[in-house]
């Protein structure tokens, strides 16, 4: 792997790690039903254009952290086709935090875009 490719991978990893919680909350806020990890990962693949491509296992620690912070709740339900599944849904405080994070994301994105469009 050449140096520029490894630098790009490192940059993408840093960007992804900073946005995973935001996109997980957003996916769960948009869902009418609780979702389990694999469903969330599939949804991100559909709409996220690779935000977490190949990183499904990275979702679970983030989901647990969000739950620990009171932003999500989960329930384990039996599955007919395998082990029990843990279903997550966003809480009211999670929705409030999501609104704040979306505002912060928008401000950050706009600021970065302004710098990039300035020809840096």
Steps between C-alpha positions, in 0.01 A plus 500: 500500500648835404535784748216711361264204515589429863459870583154495341402188699617666823305819418184302417531307827529825697198650323297185552580470871374854553170447324391146592295606805330773298394268217389224738272740686369634170419153363315406819317835510376442144381146571143436612601168658789399728791359299772244569865544410495322164194702388674822598815399311295413189317832520831685520625309196187602308505870583845570642708440188771322693504696826555170680569264211634173636493628856187333634680374811594861582131583546446292811735681740357834381142375548591388854660838575194687371278277712722556804460874448120464498468595132376153399316216672509137396309178550609147422244293309516137390563433133352213300809483279785512751613655826291766677525850354548827685266767362587867549285810495580864560381670820359850543838624633659326200280702264599822678870411479456408133358848427802659672745274318337568162537875563867451597560278195337754267707786642820294473422383146419854388820633656714232335323557165572875525870433556515243218319729257746774587761306305714368783 
